[in-house]
Amino acid sequence: MNTKNIKPFEILNRWQQNLNDGNLSGVLKLYDLSCVLIPTFSPDILTEHEQIKEYFINVIEVQKGNVKFQLNSISEQQIVENIYLLSGKYFFNLIGNEKIPARFSFLINTFHENPIMHHHSSRCIGI
């Protein structure tokens, strides 16, 4: 899967598709090796690729997670030529739970093969 020079929103689509298809390797390939992940379902800040892998094993394989973006909530900001900040809201579904609302931000480098440089996600309380 080549992600170089594609539109930032397409990277979100690929992330969603891979997660919903249970494609762990597809999700992980989107994350740069130096990525920081502040995950939805963990109090930890993940700075190593192995930690990110373990987190998504839990979400994808154990919790059978899937996600759906709220398309009308997504904001795209171009920081420099190839760096974008995408933020918005999505819903997660895990085993035994209704929709779990969360908000996100992705820092994406469209020139990199593994374009996600930073990903922050947190539950939305009170929705």
C-alpha positions as CSV (number, residue, x, y, z in Angstrom):
1,M,0.0,0.0,0.0
2,N,1.6,3.2,-1.1
3,T,0.6,6.3,0.9
4,K,3.1,8.8,-0.4
5,N,1.6,11.9,-1.9
6,I,-2.1,11.1,-1.3
7,K,-4.6,13.4,0.2
8,P,-4.7,13.6,4.0
9,F,-8.3,12.7,4.2
10,E,-7.6,9.5,2.3
11,I,-5.1,8.4,5.0
12,L,-8.0,8.7,7.5
13,N,-10.1,6.5,5.2
14,R,-7.4,3.9,5.0
15,W,-7.0,3.9,8.8
16,Q,-10.7,3.4,9.3
17,Q,-10.9,0.7,6.6
18,N,-8.0,-1.2,7.9
19,L,-9.2,-1.0,11.5
20,N,-12.8,-2.0,10.5
21,D,-11.4,-4.9,8.4
22,G,-9.4,-6.2,11.3
23,N,-6.2,-5.6,9.3
24,L,-3.7,-5.0,12.1
25,S,-0.7,-4.8,9.8
26,G,-2.5,-2.3,7.6
27,V,-3.2,0.0,10.6
28,L,0.4,-0.3,11.9
29,K,1.9,0.5,8.5
30,L,0.2,3.9,8.6
31,Y,2.1,4.9,11.8
32,D,5.6,6.3,11.5
33,L,8.2,4.5,13.6
34,S,8.7,7.6,15.7
35,C,4.9,8.3,16.1
36,V,3.4,9.2,19.4
37,L,-0.1,7.7,20.1
38,I,-2.2,9.1,22.9
39,P,-4.9,6.4,22.7
40,T,-8.6,6.4,23.4
41,F,-8.7,3.3,25.6
42,S,-5.5,3.6,27.6
43,P,-4.1,6.0,30.1
44,D,-0.6,5.6,28.6
45,I,1.2,7.7,26.1
46,L,2.6,5.3,23.5
47,T,6.0,6.2,22.0
48,E,7.3,2.9,20.7
49,H,6.0,1.0,17.7
50,E,5.7,-2.2,19.8
51,Q,3.4,-0.4,22.3
52,I,1.2,0.9,19.5
53,K,1.0,-2.7,18.1
54,E,0.0,-4.1,21.5
55,Y,-2.7,-1.4,21.8
56,F,-4.2,-2.2,18.4
57,I,-4.0,-5.9,19.0
58,N,-6.3,-5.3,22.0
59,V,-8.7,-2.9,20.0
60,I,-8.8,-5.0,16.8
61,E,-8.4,-8.6,17.9
62,V,-9.6,-8.7,21.5
63,Q,-12.3,-6.0,21.5
64,K,-13.3,-6.5,17.9
65,G,-13.3,-2.7,17.5
66,N,-14.6,-0.7,14.6
67,V,-14.8,3.0,14.0
68,K,-16.9,5.5,12.0
69,F,-15.9,9.1,11.4
70,Q,-18.4,11.9,11.8
71,L,-17.6,13.4,8.4
72,N,-19.1,16.8,9.1
73,S,-16.8,17.2,12.1
74,I,-13.5,16.8,10.3
75,S,-11.2,19.8,10.0
76,E,-8.1,19.8,7.9
77,Q,-5.3,22.3,8.5
78,Q,-2.2,22.5,6.3
79,I,0.8,23.2,8.5
80,V,3.4,23.3,5.8
81,E,3.6,21.8,2.3
82,N,3.2,18.2,3.2
83,I,2.2,18.3,6.9
84,Y,-1.5,18.3,7.9
85,L,-3.4,18.3,11.1
86,L,-6.8,16.5,10.9
87,S,-9.1,16.7,13.8
88,G,-12.7,15.8,14.5
89,K,-15.0,13.2,16.0
90,Y,-15.6,9.5,15.6
91,F,-17.5,6.7,17.2
92,F,-16.0,3.4,18.3
93,N,-17.8,0.1,18.8
94,L,-16.2,-2.5,21.0
95,I,-17.6,-5.9,22.2
96,G,-20.5,-5.3,24.7
97,N,-20.6,-1.5,24.2
98,E,-22.8,0.9,22.4
99,K,-21.3,3.6,20.3
100,I,-18.4,5.3,22.2
101,P,-18.0,8.9,21.1
102,A,-14.4,10.2,20.9
103,R,-12.5,13.1,19.4
104,F,-9.2,12.8,17.5
105,S,-6.3,14.6,16.0
106,F,-3.8,13.1,13.5
107,L,-0.6,14.8,12.4
108,I,0.1,13.5,8.9
109,N,3.1,13.8,6.6
110,T,1.9,13.1,3.1
111,F,5.4,12.6,1.8
112,H,6.1,9.6,4.1
113,E,5.3,6.0,3.4
114,N,4.1,5.7,7.1
115,P,2.3,9.1,7.2
116,I,0.9,9.3,10.8
117,M,3.3,11.2,12.9
118,H,1.1,11.8,15.9
119,H,-2.4,10.6,16.9
120,H,-4.4,11.7,19.9
121,S,-7.8,10.3,20.7
122,S,-10.0,10.8,23.8
123,R,-13.5,9.8,24.8
124,C,-16.1,12.5,24.7
125,I,-17.8,12.6,28.1
126,G,-21.4,13.7,28.4
127,I,-22.5,13.1,24.8
